[in-house]
Every structure is written in C-alpha cells, then in structure tokens.
Amino acid sequence: MRNVQPEVFLIARPQLDYDAIAAYLSEVGGGSWLERLDKGDLDNDALNLAEFAGRLCYRSWEPGLNPNVTRVRSEQDAYLQNILSSAHGSVLEHVSFSFALHNVSRVLTHELVRHRPGVAISQESLRFVRLSDIGFWFPDWASADAELMHRATAILGQLEEFQLWMADHFGLDAEGVAFSEKKHKTSFMRRFAPDGVATGLLWTANIRTLRHTIEARTDPGAEEEIRMLFGKIAELMRAEAPALFGDYTVTDGAWIPGWRKV
Ligand SMILES: Cc1cc2nc3c(=O)[nH]c(=O)nc-3n(C[C@H](O)[C@H](O)[C@H](O)COP(=O)(O)OP(=O)(O)OC[C@H]3O[C@@H](n4cnc5c(N)ncnc54)[C@H](O)[C@@H]3O)c2cc1C
C-alpha cells in the first residue's frame, strides 16, 4: 500500500491568436481595443478572451460602432466585474482550464463527474490499468489514530495481496494471453479495490463551471477530500484569473462568491 496525497496540476490554459483577433477587429472596426491591450499590461489570455466574448456581444470595442453604445468601460477589471455582477455568464464558457488530478480517490471522481455542463473528463481506466499496488490517502486526523491506521493498513495490504494473487491465479502475465482477456479479468479484479483507491483524472472546465463547482465543493458540507482539492483549484484560479475569481471571500476553507449563479 502507498500513502498518497491528492494533487492538482494545472496543465492547460487558453492561448489567444492576436494576429487573427487583429484581422477580425479590422473587419468590425474594433482595432482600438487591441491597441489598448497592447499599451497596457493586459497579457492574461484567459481574461482577454472573456472580455473579447463580452465585447463581441454588444459591438462595444469602442463608442460609436453600435449607435446604442455611447460609452464603453475601458478598464478590464471593471468590465469583467460587470460581467459577473450582471450574470452574463455565458461569455465565461469560452475560457477553459485543464487540471490533471493525481492520486485522487474514486470517492472524489464519482462526486466530481456529477457536475455536467462545461466539463470534459478523461479518467484512468481500471479496466485497462491493473492495480499492482493500492494508493490511499489518509487525512491527518486518521493518520494520528494508531489503532485505526493499524487496522486500515492491514485491510489494504490484504486487498493488495488479493489483487496480486488474482493476477497470478488468472495467469494474466502468461505468454500469449489476449488483451481482451486481460481487460475482462482486470475489470473483475477492480471490484475488490476500495472506493478510496488513488487514481487519476483529467478535468477540463470553463470559468462558469469552475465558479459553480468551487463554491459547491468547498462548502463546509462537502466531502473532505474534494473540499481540500477544490480549495487548491480555487487558489490556482484566483492566481490565473484574478478579475474573475477576486469576488470570493474564504471562510474556514469555504469559497463564497460575491456574485452567485453567474
Ligand atoms: C454537499 C453535497 C452533498 C451532496 N449529496 C448528494 C447525495 O447525497 N446524493 C446525490 O445523488 N448527490 C449528492 N450531491 C450531488 C448533487 O446533488 C449534484 O448532483 C452535484 O453537486 C452536481 O451539481 P449541480 O446539480 O449543481 O449540477 P451541475 O451538473 O454542476 O450543473 C450546474 C448547474 O447547471 C444547471 N443544470 C445542470 N444540469 C441541469 C439539468 N439537467 N436540468 C436543469 N438544470 C441543470 C443547474 O442550475 C446546476 O446547478 C451532493 C452535492 C454536494 C455539494
């Protein structure tokens, strides 16, 4: 048995093609928006993409392009705050981030996949990947309980030993065993792994979904592993896109948004 810690790796974020944006803006007469980005320190592609999506909706690159628009907010932070406060959340759906979740349990992944819109998921297949050892996370309070740890590690050791016994019993490593047979038996064998077995998942979510899941999964009523993991995701997102995650207050690990249901 391996003692593990759930971890998050932010592995992908938006990247804009400013040449293509310039070409588009010259078509619609919004070049001054790009000049403003050039002049300032507005080099955050995620925030620029959200702003781009919002301005496209109202042709609000600059005053005068749409006769209904006589004034435009030129400051990005204020512009994005207005997106949040007016719940114009669909523009945030263009901005996605990908997280490799490492050494998380099947308890966590099962809860996470309940969040449906705005996500993409690729989960380690335990039909394909054989469990030769069992990774397991113990919260600090559990690690500090000597008798609990003694009994828990004994059970996990037995489950791990049973995995190895089954692989040997089914002859999975013998010469010429068809992959379909390995998959069939590996799938049977995983049934004897605990719900807490450490596994991995690639999770991509857009900003709208991230805002919703961060609130739901850091709530004091949320399960402790997912709560801890979403605390980490929230910290990452606040650093990545401060103007879109700066409205949260954090109280005892609960991330409470200034604007709910964006
Ligand atoms: C603390 C906690 C305890 C929980 N306990 C349980 C439990 O005991 N049993 C259990 O089964 N689940 C439980 N859940 C899971 C919960 O019921 C939701 O399925 C899960 O949190 C997904 O969130 P969501 O419903 O907001 O949907 P998401 O998929 O995250 O969707 C986001 C939002 O989009 C909208 N939306 C999405 N899909 C639809 C749709 N089909 N129709 C209309 N609107 C939609 C809703 O406004 C929704 O809030 C729990 C969740 C939490 C946070």
PDBQT file of the ligand as one rigid body, heavy atoms in Angstrom, charges set to zero:
ROOT
HETATM    1  C1  LIG A 301     -22.584  18.821  -0.176  1.00  0.00    +0.000 C 
HETATM    2  C2  LIG A 301     -23.155  17.943  -1.257  1.00  0.00    +0.000 A 
HETATM    3  C3  LIG A 301     -23.853  16.804  -0.924  1.00  0.00    +0.000 A 
HETATM    4  C4  LIG A 301     -24.407  16.001  -1.944  1.00  0.00    +0.000 A 
HETATM    5  N1  LIG A 301     -25.085  14.846  -1.611  1.00  0.00    +0.000 NA
HETATM    6  C5  LIG A 301     -25.607  14.069  -2.581  1.00  0.00    +0.000 A 
HETATM    7  C6  LIG A 301     -26.327  12.867  -2.293  1.00  0.00    +0.000 A 
HETATM    8  O1  LIG A 301     -26.491  12.506  -1.146  1.00  0.00    +0.000 OA
HETATM    9  N2  LIG A 301     -26.828  12.127  -3.318  1.00  0.00    +0.000 N 
HETATM   10  C7  LIG A 301     -26.669  12.506  -4.624  1.00  0.00    +0.000 A 
HETATM   11  O2  LIG A 301     -27.150  11.814  -5.529  1.00  0.00    +0.000 OA
HETATM   12  N3  LIG A 301     -25.999  13.625  -4.923  1.00  0.00    +0.000 NA
HETATM   13  C8  LIG A 301     -25.478  14.405  -3.957  1.00  0.00    +0.000 A 
HETATM   14  N4  LIG A 301     -24.776  15.534  -4.286  1.00  0.00    +0.000 N 
HETATM   15  C9  LIG A 301     -24.633  15.844  -5.701  1.00  0.00    +0.000 C 
HETATM   16  C10 LIG A 301     -25.626  16.955  -6.118  1.00  0.00    +0.000 C 
HETATM   17  O3  LIG A 301     -26.956  16.558  -5.987  1.00  0.00    +0.000 OA
HETATM   18  C11 LIG A 301     -25.385  17.349  -7.592  1.00  0.00    +0.000 C 
HETATM   19  O4  LIG A 301     -25.692  16.273  -8.452  1.00  0.00    +0.000 OA
HETATM   20  C12 LIG A 301     -23.962  17.733  -7.859  1.00  0.00    +0.000 C 
HETATM   21  O5  LIG A 301     -23.486  18.587  -6.848  1.00  0.00    +0.000 OA
HETATM   22  C13 LIG A 301     -23.882  18.439  -9.213  1.00  0.00    +0.000 C 
HETATM   23  O6  LIG A 301     -24.232  19.793  -9.062  1.00  0.00    +0.000 OA
HETATM   24  P1  LIG A 301     -25.455  20.512  -9.812  1.00  0.00    +0.000 P 
HETATM   25  O7  LIG A 301     -26.706  19.811  -9.578  1.00  0.00    +0.000 OA
HETATM   26  O8  LIG A 301     -25.349  21.938  -9.427  1.00  0.00    +0.000 OA
HETATM   27  O9  LIG A 301     -25.198  20.283 -11.335  1.00  0.00    +0.000 OA
HETATM   28  P2  LIG A 301     -24.083  20.655 -12.376  1.00  0.00    +0.000 P 
HETATM   29  O10 LIG A 301     -24.024  19.499 -13.275  1.00  0.00    +0.000 OA
HETATM   30  O11 LIG A 301     -22.813  21.105 -11.715  1.00  0.00    +0.000 OA
HETATM   31  O12 LIG A 301     -24.754  21.839 -13.148  1.00  0.00    +0.000 OA
HETATM   32  C14 LIG A 301     -24.562  23.212 -12.853  1.00  0.00    +0.000 C 
HETATM   33  C15 LIG A 301     -25.890  23.926 -12.892  1.00  0.00    +0.000 C 
HETATM   34  O13 LIG A 301     -26.431  23.802 -14.195  1.00  0.00    +0.000 OA
HETATM   35  C16 LIG A 301     -27.863  23.626 -14.101  1.00  0.00    +0.000 C 
HETATM   36  N5  LIG A 301     -28.215  22.292 -14.635  1.00  0.00    +0.000 N 
HETATM   37  C17 LIG A 301     -27.349  21.286 -14.932  1.00  0.00    +0.000 A 
HETATM   38  N6  LIG A 301     -27.991  20.232 -15.422  1.00  0.00    +0.000 NA
HETATM   39  C18 LIG A 301     -29.291  20.549 -15.419  1.00  0.00    +0.000 A 
HETATM   40  C19 LIG A 301     -30.456  19.850 -15.789  1.00  0.00    +0.000 A 
HETATM   41  N7  LIG A 301     -30.428  18.605 -16.272  1.00  0.00    +0.000 N 
HETATM   42  N8  LIG A 301     -31.644  20.467 -15.643  1.00  0.00    +0.000 NA
HETATM   43  C20 LIG A 301     -31.716  21.737 -15.177  1.00  0.00    +0.000 A 
HETATM   44  N9  LIG A 301     -30.633  22.461 -14.790  1.00  0.00    +0.000 NA
HETATM   45  C21 LIG A 301     -29.441  21.871 -14.917  1.00  0.00    +0.000 A 
HETATM   46  C22 LIG A 301     -28.233  23.743 -12.638  1.00  0.00    +0.000 C 
HETATM   47  O14 LIG A 301     -28.532  25.087 -12.362  1.00  0.00    +0.000 OA
HETATM   48  C23 LIG A 301     -26.930  23.352 -11.952  1.00  0.00    +0.000 C 
HETATM   49  O15 LIG A 301     -26.782  23.866 -10.637  1.00  0.00    +0.000 OA
HETATM   50  C24 LIG A 301     -24.244  16.348  -3.288  1.00  0.00    +0.000 A 
HETATM   51  C25 LIG A 301     -23.518  17.511  -3.601  1.00  0.00    +0.000 A 
HETATM   52  C26 LIG A 301     -22.970  18.309  -2.615  1.00  0.00    +0.000 A 
HETATM   53  C27 LIG A 301     -22.194  19.561  -2.995  1.00  0.00    +0.000 C 
ENDROOT
TORSDOF 0
